[in-house]
Each structure stands twice: as C-alpha cells, then as structure tokens.
C-alpha cells in the first residue's frame, strides 16, 4: 500500500479467491488456530460463485486492485424483526494495510447493503482478546454480552444427527456444503 493512498471496496471476483484464501489462513494464524483452517480455493470459489451461492464477499483493494483485506458474509434472519440481516463471518485486513481505513470501508459497505435492503442488523463475533474491539466500539458497535454463542461439531454433531427424522420427499433440499 502506498503511503497516503486510500483503499477501495468492491465485490469479490473469482480472481480474488487465492488472495482471500491466503488471508483467511493469515487470520487463522493470528487467532492462534492455524491448524484448524482448511479452506481451499476450490471450496471458496464454489461457496462464492457456484450455482447456489450462500456466501458473499467484498475485498478492500489498493490502487493496483490488489486485495488488502476482505469481508465474507451471509444472510441471517431475525424472527423478531421479521427481516434479514447480514452475518459477517470474517473480516480481515493485512497488517501493512491496517490504519488505512480498509476495515472501516469494508464494514461501511456491509452497513450500506443493510440500509439499502431494509436489513436491521449487521452481526459478527470476535475472539475476546482481539484488539479490534476498540475499533468496533469506535464505530458504535456493542458486544452482545447477554448472548452466549454455542457450536456443535464433530462427534457431537454426528451423534445428534443420527437421531433426526429421515427427510421426506416433500422436504426442501439444500446444497451440500
């Protein structure tokens, strides 16, 4: 990033996938979980650009259109509000581009999508020791301290699935992940 230049944000393109995958792995390393990150370019390409994409992405780029950061997100739905929202799965800006406004511009882009489409919320989670909490507070975001995230994976997920009622032919089908 050249000094004084301002990053711009645009929707992710297929040619951005290798850079975004690399940054996802950088993020996993930053979050001390590099061994848990298995994302491949093929997986991300399918998720973003396959026949039924359920994941969306934006990249912050420099003046030469090189990705400096990314936001990967999907739609959620609030039964209380009765409208969709955006769930930000990951936001990452490379260390050399931090402080350039790239993160703020990525979040502003998602906020603009929410406003334009009538969505009421932009949600995300972060690891509790991440210094980005100060940045999030500076833009007016607040932690959801009364809500505790839960996750079901591995053997527990498989065990619970074993007790499911077999799907009927009338049930809607979803693409596999």
C-alpha positions in Angstrom: 0.0 0.0 0.0 1.5 3.3 -1.0 1.5 5.9 1.8 -1.5 8.2 1.6 -3.5 6.0 -0.7 -7.0 5.1 0.3 -8.2 1.6 -0.3 -11.5 1.0 -2.1 -14.0 -1.8 -1.6 -15.7 -3.9 -4.3 -17.4 -7.3 -4.5 -15.0 -10.2 -4.6 -14.3 -11.7 -8.0 -13.1 -15.2 -8.9 -9.5 -13.9 -9.4 -9.5 -12.7 -5.8 -10.0 -16.1 -4.4 -6.3 -17.1 -3.9 -5.6 -13.8 -2.1 -8.7 -14.2 0.1 -7.9 -17.8 0.9 -4.3 -16.7 1.9 -5.8 -14.0 4.1 -8.2 -16.5 5.8 -5.2 -18.6 6.7 -3.4 -15.5 8.0 -6.4 -14.7 10.1 -6.5 -18.3 11.5 -2.8 -17.9 12.4 -3.4 -14.6 14.0 -6.2 -16.2 16.1 -3.8 -18.9 17.1 -5.8 -21.6 15.3 -3.8 -22.1 12.0 -4.1 -25.9 12.3 -7.9 -25.6 12.3 -8.1 -23.7 9.0 -8.5 -26.0 6.0 -10.2 -23.6 3.4 -9.1 -24.2 -0.2 -9.5 -22.1 -3.3 -11.9 -24.6 -4.7 -14.2 -24.5 -1.6 -14.3 -20.7 -1.6 -14.8 -20.5 -5.3 -17.8 -22.9 -5.0 -19.2 -21.0 -2.0 -19.0 -17.6 -3.6 -19.5 -18.3 -7.3 -21.2 -21.7 -7.6 -24.7 -22.3 -8.8 -26.3 -21.5 -5.4 -24.0 -19.2 -3.6 -24.9 -18.6 0.1 -21.7 -16.7 0.9 -20.9 -13.3 -0.3 -17.6 -11.4 -0.2 -16.1 -8.0 -0.6 -12.4 -7.0 -0.8 -10.6 -3.9 0.0 -8.1 -3.2 -2.7 -5.2 -0.8 -3.3 -4.7 1.4 -6.3 -3.4 -1.5 -8.3 -6.5 -3.6 -7.5 -4.6 -5.9 -5.1 -6.6 -7.3 -2.2 -5.6 -5.9 1.2 -8.5 -7.2 3.2 -11.8 -9.0 2.9 -15.2 -9.4 4.4 -17.1 -12.7 3.9 -20.7 -12.7 4.9 -24.1 -14.4 4.6 -27.7 -13.6 5.3 -29.3 -14.4 8.6 -32.9 -13.8 9.6 -34.4 -12.2 12.7 -37.7 -13.8 13.6 -38.4 -10.9 16.0 -37.7 -8.2 13.4 -39.1 -10.2 10.5 -36.3 -9.3 8.2 -32.9 -10.5 7.0 -29.7 -9.2 8.3 -26.0 -9.7 7.5 -23.8 -12.0 9.5 -20.2 -11.1 9.0 -18.3 -14.4 9.1 -14.8 -13.0 8.8 -13.2 -9.5 8.4 -9.5 -9.3 7.9 -7.1 -6.6 6.9 -3.5 -7.4 6.2 -1.1 -5.8 8.8 0.5 -3.5 6.3 -2.9 -2.1 5.4 -4.2 -1.5 8.9 -4.9 2.1 9.8 -5.7 2.9 6.1 -9.4 2.8 6.5 -9.8 -0.6 4.8 -11.6 -2.2 7.7 -13.9 0.7 8.2 -14.7 0.8 4.5 -15.5 -2.9 4.4 -17.9 -2.6 7.4 -19.4 0.6 5.9 -20.1 -1.3 2.6 -21.9 -4.0 4.6 -23.8 -1.4 6.6 -24.9 0.3 3.3 -26.1 -3.1 2.0 -28.2 -3.5 5.2 -29.7 0.0 4.8 -30.4 -0.3 1.1 -32.1 -3.6 1.5 -34.0 -2.8 4.7 -32.0 -5.2 6.9 -31.9 -4.2 10.5 -28.7 -5.8 11.8 -25.1 -6.4 10.9 -23.9 -9.1 13.3 -20.5 -10.7 13.9 -18.5 -12.4 16.6 -14.8 -12.0 17.5 -12.3 -13.6 19.8 -12.4 -11.9 23.2 -8.7 -10.8 23.2 -8.8 -9.2 19.8 -7.7 -5.5 19.9 -10.2 -4.8 17.1 -12.8 -4.4 20.0 -11.6 -0.8 20.3 -12.2 -0.2 16.6 -15.6 -1.8 16.7 -16.5 0.4 19.7 -15.4 3.5 17.8 -17.9 2.9 15.1 -20.8 2.3 17.6 -20.8 -1.5 17.7 -21.6 -3.0 21.1 -20.9 -6.5 22.4 -23.9 -8.8 22.9 -22.8 -9.8 26.4 -26.0 -11.4 27.4 -25.9 -13.8 24.4 -23.6 -16.8 24.6 -22.6 -18.4 21.3 -22.8 -22.2 21.0 -21.4 -24.6 18.5 -22.0 -28.2 17.7 -19.2 -30.0 15.8 -17.5 -33.4 15.2 -18.8 -36.4 17.1 -21.5 -34.4 19.0 -22.9 -33.1 15.7 -22.8 -36.6 14.2 -24.5 -38.2 17.2 -27.3 -35.6 17.2 -27.8 -36.0 13.5 -28.2 -39.7 14.0 -31.4 -39.1 15.9 -33.0 -36.9 13.2 -36.2 -38.0 11.5 -35.4 -39.1 7.9 -36.2 -36.4 5.4 -39.3 -36.8 3.4 -39.6 -36.2 -0.4 -41.7 -33.1 0.4 -38.8 -31.5 2.4 -36.9 -28.8 0.7 -33.3 -29.8 -0.3 -30.3 -27.6 0.3 -27.0 -27.8 -1.5 -24.3 -29.6 0.5 -21.6 -27.6 2.0 
